[in-house]
Amino acid sequence: MNAQKFMTFRVNLERKQNNPVAQATVRDFSLPLGIISGDFSFGFNPAETLLSAAAACLTSAFILVAKNSQVDVGNINVEMEGVRQSDPPRLISLNYRVFVETEASDEKIDTLLKLATRNSTVVSTLSQVLELNGEWKRYKNGN
């Protein structure tokens, strides 16, 4: 029987008095986040940060499953879009397009993307609570 493994992630977020930007920190890294609702002039807002995390996680999973499948990949670009409803405020769908540079067949890339989606911690978690739509295209300079 395979024992379940668990991993815990921790982030600290601090907002100084009257500052429209909060600082998220983890280990020796930091990320400024705009925290004024509806004001996009202070950097990534929380929803954009979530989409960035999903795109980074999907990219990481794609690279891992490609490596495990002995498929060479070059450049990867992920466009991630979340659709938000206003009442109650929440994301209702996640749409992504993966651009990948590889000589692998279309069928192989289809398989890799399905595996990556299942193996992406963030994307597989989000898929439990919202609609997930994705596709891939061959990477070209400038897409």
N, C-alpha and C positions, 0 to 999 in steps of 0.2 A: 504494500500500500504506500502511495506517495504522500509524504507529509506536506501539509499546507505551509507555505512560507509567507511571512508577512514583512513588510517594510514600512517604516513610518517616515513621513516627510514633515518638516517644520519650516515655517517662514515667519519672520517677525516683520510687522508693519507698524511704522511710527509716523504720526502726523504731529508736527509742532504747532502750537497755538496760532490760529489765523492763517496757516499756510495752505494754499490750494493743492499742494503736492505732498503725498506721503511717500516715505522711503521704505521699500520692502528689502529685507536683507536675508541672506542665507550664506552660511560659511563666510568667505571673503568677498562676496558679490553683493551688489545692490542694484535696485531697479526703482527709478522714480515713477510714481503713478499719479495721474490727475484724479482728484477725488471730488471735484465740484460737478454735481449732476448737470448734464447738458452743456457743459463748457469744455470744448475740445482743444483749448489753447494751452493746456498744461501737460501734454504728453499722452501716453496711452491711458485710456480709461479702463475700468475693471473689465468690461466686456471685451475690449480689444486685447487685454492681457490674457483673458481666457482663450480667445481665438489664437493668439500667439502660442500659448502653451499647447493647444491642440495641434497646431501646425508643426511645432518643434517635435512633439511626441510622435506624430505620424511619420515625420521625416526620419527620426531615430529608429522607429520600428521598421520602416521600409528598408533602410540601410542594413539593419540586422537580418531581416528575412532574406534579403538579396545575398548577403554574405553567406548565410547558412545554406542557401540554395546554389551557391557558387555562380552567381550572376554578377557581372561587373556593371556598376553604375557610375556615371560621372555626375554632372550637375543635376541637382534636384531643386525645384521651386514649388512651393505649395501656396495656393491662394485659398484662404479660408474666409467664409462669410457666414455670419450668424444673423438670423432674422428674429427681431425682438417685437413682441406684442407689448402694448402699454398697460393693459388692465387684465390680470395682474402683470406687473412688469417682469418679463422673463423671456429668455430665448426659446423659440419654438422649433427652429430648425437650424441645422448646420450643413452648409454646402461647401464642398471643397473640390479643387482641381489640382491634381499633381502633375507637374511637368517633369519628366525623367529622361535623362540621356543614357541610353543603353542600346546595345545591339540585340537584346533579347527579343523573342517573338511577342506579338501582341497577347497571345494566350498566356505566356509566362508572366508578363507584366500584370495582366488581370489577376492571376493567382497571387503574385507578390502583394498587390494592393489589398486583396481580400485578407491575406494573412497579416499584413501590416495593420489594417484597421482593427482586426481582432486582438493584435498584440500591442496596440498603443494604449497605454494605461488611461490617458486622458480621453481619447476618442471613444474607446470602448465604454468608459464610464458615462460620457455624455450621451452615447447612443441609447442608454437605458432610459433617458428622460426626454429626449427630443428626436425629431426626425433627422435622419442622416442621409445625405445625398452626396455621392462622389463620383468622379471620373478622372481619367488620366489622359495625357497627351504626350507626344514625344517632345523632348526639350529641344528648342532651337534658340540660338542667340537672340535675346530680347523677347523670347517666347513668341 
